[in-house]
Amino acid sequence: MSINALTNAAVARRPDFQPEGAVPTNLTEMPARRWQRLCRSRPHPQRRWEERQRLQRLPSRQAPQHSVATLTTYIPTEVLTLYVSAIAALGPLTVKIGVRDLQIGRWLPFWCFFIATPLIVWVAFASKIKAGGKTIPLHPSKWPLWEMTAATIAYVAWTFALPATPFAQESWYSSGLASFLILVVSAGLGIIAPLMRRELPS
């Protein structure tokens, strides 16, 4: 689920927006619906390339592949791409704090994107609401809190299972624990998601 899919799911919960794929109600909506179906049936080459890149970034041998793929559907594609790029750019940058070496090259991107993930989901949601001619949802009661929370939880679990995870420097970390966390979080989000489909106030 890219950031657009997360946003579409959140927007569809508002009573003043038609869910994507709904039956057209008048003649002016028909060309737009037809164009949406055409775009979905013929993926753009850029989208196919991004999907291949996303699958190549999945952790190998450290977590069940199906669960990891399910988990990444909750995280905006922009976060996945930028996080991996940031880890590669900073490398094994280490800072000595007391008697301990802190791998700042891994922790800094983790915390930056931990904060950025819900913000990116909200910005995409607000942009779509604004494009629909509605007022930007500034009050927290109108925010897509479920999508923002799910994306953040999935992001933490995904980074926990990466080969270059910052948690690997902790003594309690293990690949078995990472695999277990991936399974629990992916299953948990899948169970909770249907319960969170209440309407968002407009």
Buried (B, 14 or more C-beta within 10 A) or exposed (E): BBBEBBBBBBBBBBEEBBEBEEEEEEEEEEEEBEEEEEEEEEEEEEEEEBEEEBEEBBBEEBBBEEBBEBBBBBBBBBBBBBBBEBBEEBEEEEEEEEEEEBBBBBBBBBEEBBEBBBEBBBBBBBEBBEEEEBEEBEEEEBBBBBBBBBBBBBBBBBBBBBEBBBBBBEEEBEBEEBBBBBBEBBEEBBEEBEEBEEEBEE
